[in-house]
């Protein structure tokens, strides 16, 4: 059974060229496309989106992912219980940050008081749909910006859970898009510490990425960032496909693969039938 697929694409988004390519690729793949506007600090969409039959695949900022959860769009590839660092570490033994300290922002501020000002740490939110990007910085800086959460200038507070770990030596980093368990496309985004986006062309890199993707995944369709380290290839993190950005990726290939997967998925078709009015 072929299921009708609609991409709900956020157009008030920062990477206009990428959004244009996603939109065109969705149409080329035979999907419908719906414009979506997201209003900051609001749980309402900024434009009227009618009821859409079939599978709806949202693509945009993390805020759209949250709104898609509320609307039950079945093309959302996200589970809040599996897209979190502690779940990854329980289910895999090849994560880059396998041994971390998990704590609240408030507890992190207190912990950093006991660390030398210039000691270096990696810190990121425990959950996906990040309140802030993971970063490597010094204890003094962590104390400074975490102590300012009370000013209300951040989208997190003292109770937000984070993980803290010593930084790892990384030689190269890649981002791979996985559709139904298969690595579809990849791109580097940092080589030897320098930003460098190049399409992955070497077959052995795809073989290594697929070997990692054959392990436990937070969702069968997701994005996996991979690092080359002194101890081999490690998974840096997983990201929700619906809100992940592209580097030197073949956007058209990825969008076509996702569209075809949902159009042919019996599970997606069953979900659509269950949602249909009786």
C-alpha positions in Angstrom: 0.0 0.0 0.0 1.3 3.4 -0.9 0.7 6.1 1.7 0.3 9.8 0.9 3.3 11.7 2.2 3.4 15.4 3.0 6.5 17.3 4.1 5.7 20.2 6.5 8.6 22.5 6.0 9.4 25.4 8.2 10.2 28.3 5.9 11.1 31.0 8.5 14.3 29.1 9.1 17.9 30.2 9.0 19.3 28.1 6.2 17.2 29.3 3.3 19.1 27.5 0.6 18.9 24.2 2.4 15.1 24.6 2.9 14.7 25.4 -0.8 16.5 22.2 -1.7 14.5 20.1 0.8 11.3 21.6 -0.6 12.2 20.9 -4.2 13.5 17.4 -3.4 10.2 16.5 -1.6 8.2 17.6 -4.7 10.6 15.6 -7.0 10.1 12.6 -4.8 6.3 12.8 -5.3 5.4 14.2 -1.9 3.1 17.1 -1.1 4.6 20.1 0.6 3.1 22.3 3.3 4.6 25.6 4.4 4.9 25.9 8.2 5.7 29.0 10.2 7.0 28.7 13.7 6.6 31.5 16.2 9.3 31.8 18.9 8.1 31.4 22.5 4.7 30.2 21.3 3.0 26.8 21.1 1.0 27.9 18.1 2.0 27.8 14.5 2.3 31.1 12.8 0.1 30.2 9.8 -3.0 28.1 9.2 -2.1 24.4 8.5 -5.2 22.4 7.5 -5.7 18.8 8.5 -3.4 16.7 6.4 -4.2 13.1 5.4 -1.4 10.5 5.3 2.0 10.8 6.8 3.3 14.3 7.7 7.1 14.6 7.9 8.1 17.8 9.7 11.4 19.5 8.9 12.6 22.6 10.6 14.0 23.8 13.9 13.7 21.8 17.2 10.6 23.9 18.1 8.8 22.4 15.1 9.7 18.9 16.4 8.0 19.7 19.7 4.9 21.1 17.9 4.8 18.0 15.7 4.7 15.8 18.8 1.7 17.7 20.0 0.0 17.2 16.6 0.9 13.5 16.3 2.5 13.8 12.9 3.6 10.2 12.1 6.6 11.3 10.0 8.3 12.5 13.2 11.3 10.3 13.9 11.6 11.1 17.6 11.1 9.5 21.0 12.0 11.6 24.0 12.9 8.5 26.0 15.5 7.3 23.6 17.1 10.6 22.3 19.0 11.2 25.5 22.6 10.6 26.4 22.0 8.2 29.3 19.9 5.9 27.1 22.6 5.9 24.4 25.2 4.9 27.0 23.0 2.1 28.4 22.4 0.6 25.0 25.8 1.1 23.3 29.5 0.6 24.4 30.9 2.7 21.6 29.8 6.2 22.5 32.5 8.9 22.5 31.4 10.1 25.9 30.7 6.8 27.5 31.5 7.8 31.1 29.9 11.1 32.0 28.7 12.9 35.0 24.9 13.6 34.9 23.6 16.5 36.9 21.3 19.6 36.8 22.6 23.0 35.7 22.5 24.1 39.3 24.6 21.0 40.4 27.0 21.7 37.5 27.6 25.2 38.7 28.4 23.9 42.2 30.7 21.2 40.8 32.6 23.7 38.7 33.4 25.7 41.8 35.7 22.9 42.9 37.5 22.7 39.5 40.5 24.9 38.5 39.4 27.9 36.4 41.3 26.8 33.3 40.3 23.1 33.5 38.6 22.0 30.3 35.3 20.2 30.1 32.7 19.0 27.6 29.1 19.9 28.5 25.8 19.4 26.7 22.1 18.9 27.6 21.1 15.3 28.6 18.3 15.3 26.1 18.1 15.9 22.3 16.1 19.0 21.1 19.0 20.8 22.8 18.5 23.8 25.0 22.1 24.7 24.0 24.7 23.1 21.8 27.3 20.8 23.3 30.6 22.7 23.8 34.1 22.3 25.1 35.1 25.1 27.4 36.8 25.9 30.7 35.3 25.7 34.2 35.3 29.4 34.7 33.3 30.0 31.6 30.8 27.2 32.5 30.2 28.9 35.9 29.7 32.3 34.3 27.1 31.4 31.7 25.3 28.8 33.9 25.0 31.3 36.7 23.1 33.7 34.4 20.2 31.3 33.8 18.2 33.2 36.5 18.2 36.3 34.2 15.8 34.5 31.9 18.0 34.9 28.9 18.2 31.2 28.2 15.8 28.5 27.2 16.8 26.3 30.2 16.9 26.8 34.0 18.7 25.4 37.0 16.8 22.1 36.9 17.8 21.3 33.2 19.8 18.1 33.1 23.2 18.2 31.6 26.2 15.8 31.2 29.8 16.8 31.9 32.9 14.9 30.8 36.6 15.5 30.1 37.1 16.4 26.4 38.2 13.7 24.0 40.9 13.9 21.3 39.1 13.8 17.9 40.8 13.5 14.6 37.8 13.8 12.3 34.0 14.1 12.5 31.2 13.0 10.1 27.4 13.3 10.0 25.5 10.3 8.6 21.8 10.2 7.7 20.2 6.8 8.5 16.8 5.8 7.0 15.2 2.6 8.3 18.5 1.4 9.6 20.5 2.0 6.4 23.2 4.7 6.0 22.0 6.8 3.1 24.5 9.6 2.9 27.4 11.2 4.9 29.5 14.3 5.1 32.5 15.4 7.1 32.1 18.6 9.1 35.4 18.8 11.0 38.9 17.5 10.1 41.9 17.9 12.4 39.9 20.5 14.4 39.1 22.6 11.4 35.6 23.0 9.9 35.6 21.1 6.7 32.5 19.9 4.9 33.1 17.3 2.2 30.8 14.5 0.9 31.9 11.1 2.1 33.2 9.2 -1.0 35.3 6.4 0.5 33.5 3.1 0.6 35.3 2.0 3.8 33.9 5.0 5.7 30.3 4.0 4.7 31.1 0.4 5.7 32.3 1.7 9.1 29.2 3.9 9.5 26.9 1.1 8.6 28.6 -1.2 11.1 27.8 1.5 13.8 24.2 1.9 12.5 23.7 -1.9 12.7 23.9 -1.5 16.5 21.2 -0.1 18.7 19.6 3.2 17.4 17.2 5.6 19.2 15.1 5.5 16.0 15.4 3.5 12.8 15.5 6.9 11.0 17.9 9.3 12.6 21.2 11.2 12.2 24.4 9.9 13.7 27.5 11.9 14.2 30.7 9.9 14.3 34.3 10.7 15.4 37.6 9.1 14.6 39.7 8.8 17.8 42.9 7.1 18.9 40.6 4.2 20.0 38.8 3.9 16.7 35.5 5.2 15.5 33.0 6.3 18.1 29.4 7.7 18.0 29.4 11.3 19.2 25.7 11.6 19.4 22.4 10.9 17.7 20.1 13.7 16.4 16.5 13.8 15.3 16.3 13.6 11.5 13.5 16.2 11.4 15.6 19.0 12.9 19.1 18.1 11.7 21.1 20.3 9.4 23.1 19.3 6.4 26.8 19.9 5.5 28.0 18.7 2.1 25.2 16.1 2.0 23.2 15.0 -1.0 19.9 16.5 0.3 18.0 15.2 -2.7 19.1 11.6 -2.1 18.2 11.8 1.6 14.8 13.4 1.1 13.9 10.8 -1.6 14.9 8.0 0.7 12.8 9.3 3.6 9.9 9.9 1.4 10.0 6.4 -0.1 10.4 4.8 3.3 7.2 6.5 4.7 5.3 6.0 1.4 5.9 2.2 1.6 5.9 1.7 5.3 3.0 -0.6 6.4 3.3 0.8 9.9 2.8 4.3 8.6 -0.2 3.2 6.5 -1.7 1.5 9.6 -1.2 4.6 11.7 -3.0 6.7 9.0 -5.9 4.2 8.9 -6.2 4.2 12.7 -6.4 8.0 12.7 -9.0 8.2 10.0 -12.5 9.1 11.1 -14.8 6.0 11.5 
